[in-house]
Amino acid sequence: MIHNLSSTNSIFNTFIGEIRDIEIQKDPMRFRRNMERISEIMGYELSKSLSYTSQAVETPLGMAQVNQLSEQPVLATILRAGLSMHQGLLNYFDRAESAFISAYRKHKNSEEFDIQVEYLASPLLDKRTVIISDPMLATGNSMVMVYKALLKQGKPAKVIVVSAIATQEALDLVKKHLPDNTEIWVGAIDGELTAQSYIVPGLGDAGDLAYGVKC
């Protein structure tokens, strides 16, 4: 199931517009905060599909029945670009455990590259809900590789993918290789990939914009 939040008008679209804006991008702190705000809204929206149980909460004047999450999800993110989105999700799922995975492009030439996964720090994931955040779903290969790496920690009951901008090509690949009950939440779907696998119009390199140009 794919949820495209830009398909309806809301303040969310302002934040998507700002992470794309070449002038606003010159302020890395604002770029990071906009990524946080995007994932905060996504976290709120996707929370509606999670499981809840009624629990008694004591107030100064009595007892109240409140629906609470039945289980906290695990928040997984792809280093380094996903850190701002991870923080946004963590702002809302503040009791969740976290998983961190490194995935990067190892270039053979200007157009060809392999996805390398070299680092994984994660709790056990068997039968749990895992939310994987990555700002850009360009080809979808990184997300598929990361999901396969996470399986070393157990098979999740449910996977939710959160991304600011995706291509249809990436969405098709993720749907093909991740479980059938996977939910995908995106801020926008763009129609083009360059020969170097960058999204057009996209926004550029999310990791560089948030944390500086890497060598």
Secondary structure, 3 states (H helix, E strand, C coil): CEEEHHHCCCCHHHHHHHHHCCCHHHCHHHHHHHHHHHHHHHHHHHHCCCCEEEEEEEECCEEEEEEEECCCCEEEEEECCCHHHHHHHHHHCCCCEEEEEEEEEEECCCCCEEEEEEEEECCCCCCCEEEEECCEECCCHHHHHHHHHHHHHCCCCEEEEEEEEEEHHHHHHHHHHCCCCCEEEEEEEECEECCCCCEECCCCCHHHHHHCCCC
